[in-house]
Amino acid sequence: MNDENETTNDTLPDRLSVDPSSPYYNADILARDVGIRFKGQEKTNVEEYCISEGWIRVTAGNARDRHGNPLTIKVHGPVEPYFKDKK
C-alpha cells in the first residue's frame, strides 16, 4: 500500500534499483521512466541509487561477473532522481 501512495504522489523512494532480484526494485515506479541527475549531469547507466546516503551504482563498461550480471561501481555525490514524464 505504501508503494502505491509513493507512485500516486509523484515522490520517488529513497533507494531504487533496476535489478528485479533486489529488495529495492519497484516495477511500478520504473515504468514511469525515472531519470537520475548526479553532480548536475544526466546519467543513463545507473543501476541503483540512494538519496540519503548520496551514491549511485553505475555499470563498469561491458564487464560481467561470474553470474552474467554487469559489474557496478559505487560513486558518491549528490543524487537527484526525477520522473522524465513530468517536465
N, C-alpha and C positions, 0 to 999 in steps of 0.2 A: 504494500500500500504506500509506503514511503517513496518508493521509486516512481510511482505514478504521479505523486504530488510534485516531485522534482521535475518531471518531464513537462507537466502542465504549467508550472510556474516559471519556465524558462531559466531555471537555475541548474548549473552543472554541479555534479558531485565533486568533493574534494579530491578524489582519486578515481581514475578511469583507465581501463586497459582495453586494447583491441583483441587480446588473446582470449578465445572462448573458454579456455581451461582456468583462467584467472578468477579469483573471487571478486575482483573489481570490474568484471565485464558486465556491460548492460547494453543489450541489443537495441532496446527502445531508444535510448539516448543516442547511440551511434548511428541509428537510422536517420537521425535529423542532421547529419553531416556536421560534425564538430571540427572546428579549426583551432589551432594552437599558435599563439604568438609567444615566442621565447626570446627574451632580451630584445624585444622590439622587432623581431624578424619572424615572418611566417614560416612554420616548419610543416613539412608534408610527410616526414618519415617517423613520426612519433608513435611508439608502441604503447607507452603508458605515461601518465603524468600524475603528479601530486602537488596541489597548490600550497597546502600548509607547510610542507617540507621544502618546497621550492626546487623541484627537479623534474626532468623528463628522461625517458629511456628512448634512445634512437637506435636504429639499426646500424650495424657496423659493416657497411658495404654489402658484399654478397656472401660473407662468411656465415657458415651454418654450424650448429652444434651437432653432437652425435645422434640426436633425435630428428634432425632436419629443420629445427627451428632457427630463425635468424638470431645471430649474436647481437646483443644490445649493449650500449654504453650508457651509464647514468651521468647526466650533465646537470650541474646545479646553476640556478639563476631564477629570475622572476618568470612565472608561468601565467599566461592569460588565455584561458580557454573561452571559446565563444561559439554560438551557433551560426553557421555560414548563411542559413536561410533568413536570418534577422539582420538586415543591413541597415 
